[in-house]
Amino acid sequence: MRHVSTLSQRFVTVADEDQILELMTECAVSLAVRGPMNREACAALVEQLRGPIATKERNALIGLNMRKSQRLLSDHISSKAKFVVVYSTAKEFVFGDGFFHNVQNKRMAPLSPKMMVPITPNISIVVCRPTSYMVNPRLTTLMLTDEEVDLCNEAVQVYSKNAIYFRNQAPLPNQSFRSGQHECYAAWDNPIDSLIHGIPGVSSLKSPDVRLAFPAVPKFHR
């Protein structure tokens, strides 16, 4: 059996249909837009402009903004993106009240939306629309090692603030999660962007041999 050494060589192309890809987009975008990280940001903006408001009105304003943002971003991505179904074996993915994405409740979709969403303890999905990329293959799969799953779980903790959810394998809280803030990677050289730039048809960050790695990168609060 041939040894596959680089990340880009490990992606497996699978058949795709617009309907399936659009459903993946709707699922990922809904979780990103409606997550606590964006809810808090949306509420903070409203209260900054108007001051404290009643809970019922507050929730209604948040819901209205989220629905508009979700539809805008879902239509922007649709099936016109790169999609990866990421599998784990023994090691489980964790979920939290935040995860890797650059989606915010704004009037315009981000130029290059990207997100990695844990769906089950053994499946995550990547949906991204780089600024430039080869359209095909649109859908691929990728099997991660236990060490790589750990890196993905570290990213969930970076973006999470109050809660980490798991099935059987409790993660050790890292420094980012213990800070009690929704943090974001402030640089491109992080493990999830490395994964995204290893997708066939997406230009690599540094070289064709870019690997899933977890360098020490700066983060900032949202």
N, C-alpha and C positions, 0 to 999 in steps of 0.2 A: 504494500500500500504506500502510495507516494506521501511523503511528509509535507504538510502544508504549513509554511512558516510565517507567512504574513497575513495580516488581518484581511486584506482585500481578497486574498485567494480563498478565504473560508466562506464567503457568501455563496449561497446556492440560489440560482434563479428558479422561480416557480411561475406557473401560469397565473394570469391576473384577469380580472374583469372590472370595468368601471364601477359597477354597483358595489362590489366588495371593497374597493379602494375608497369609495365615497363613504361607506359605512365606517371604515377605519378612521377616516378623517373626522366624521361627526363624533365618534366616540372619544378620540383623543382631544379634539378641540373642546368638547363639552366639559371634560374633566379639568382641562387647563383653565378655561375661562371661568368656570363656576367654583373653582377651588378656593379654599380659605385665603390663600395668598392674594388673589385678585379681589375677593370680596372685601378684605380689609382695606386694600388700596382704594377701591371704589368708594367705600364708606368714608375713608379719611378725606378724600377729595371733596365729597359733598359737604361734610361737616366743616371743612376748612373754609368753604365758600359761604355756608349758611349758619354755621354754629350747630350746637347739639339739636337733633331732631328726634321726634317720637319714633319708637321702634317700628311701628307698623309702616309709617311713611319711609323710614330708612330702608327697610327691607324691600318695599315696593320700588324705590329708586334704584337700589342695587340690582334687583331682578330685571328691570327695564334695560339698564345699561348692559347687563350680561347677555340678554337675549340679542340685542343689536350686535354686540361684539361677536357672539358665537356665530350668527348668521353671516356676518361680514367675512370672518376668517374661514369658515367652512366653504363658502362660495369661492373665496380667493384660492384655496388649496384644491378643493374638489378631488379629482383623481389625477391632477396634474402635479405630481410630486414624486418623491422617492419614499418607498415604504419597506420596512423591515420587520419581520416577526422574529423576535429574539427569544431563544429557548435557553433554559437552564436544565441541569440534570439533578444532581444531589443537592446543590445549594439553592436556596429559595430567594426570590426577589421579595423585598419589603415594599410597603406603600406608606405614604405619609400625608400630612396636610400640606405638602408641597412636593414637587418633582421637577426634573429638568425641563424647562421650556422658556421661551422668550415672548410669550403671549401676554398681553395686557389689555385691559378694557379701554381701548382707544378708538377714535373715529376711523382710523386707517389701519389696515392689516400691516404687520411688520414686513419689511422688504424681503427678509429671508426667514420665514417662520420655521421653528424646529422644536421638537418635543420628543422625549422618551418617556413612555407611560407604562408603569407596571400594571398589568391587567389581572394576572393570577400569580400565585407563588412560583410558577414555572414559565410564565410567558410575559414578555413586555413587547410593546410595539414602538417603533420609531417612525415618525412622520416628519418629513422635512422638505422644504422647497428652496434649495440653494439658489444663489444669485445666478449661477450658471452651472449646467449639468447636462449630461446625455440622458435623454428621456428613457431609453431602454437599457437595462431591465427596470421596470417600475417596481416590481415586488420581488424581494429576496428573503431568505431565511438565514439565520446565523445561530450557531450553538456556542454558548460561552463556557469557559472553564469556571471552576469554583472561584478562583482568584479574580476573574473578570466580573463575575456576579457581585463579589464583594465591592469592587470599584463602583459598580452601578448603584449598589446600596449606599455607599458613601455619598454619592451624588444626591440621592433622595434625602439624606440627613442634612446636606448643605441647604437644600431648598425648603426643608420642613422647619416648623417652629415649635409646635406643641405636641404633636402626636406622630408616632411611628407604629404601623400595623404589621403584624407578621402572623404566620400560621404556627409553625413549630420551632423555628430557629430565631430566637431573640437576638437582635444585633446589640453590640456594645455602643452606647451613645458616643458620638465623636464630639470634638470641640465645637464644630459649627452648630450641631443640634443643641448642645448645652448652652449656647449663647442666647437661646430663646428669641431668635430673629429669623425671618425668611431671608436667607442669604442667596446670592447668585455668584456664579463664576464670573470674574471680571476679565478673564483672558481666554483665548481660544485653545490654549494647550491644556485642556482638561480631558478626562477619559471619554466623556460622551461626545464631545466634538471630534475627538480622535476616531471614535466609532463611526460617526456620520461621514467623516472625510475618508473613511475606508470603504464606503459603499461603492460598488461598481458604477462608474459614470459620474462620480463626484470627485473633484480634484482634491488631492491630498494636501494636508497642511504643510508638510515639509518635503516629503519624498514619497515615491510609490510604496515604500516599505513601512509606512506609518503603522504603529501598533497601538493597541488599547493599553494605555499607560496612565498612571496616576501621579503626575508630577505635583510638586507643591506650587499651587497657583493662588494669587490673591483673590479674595471674595469681597463683595460689598453687600450692604443691607438694602432690602427693598422697602 
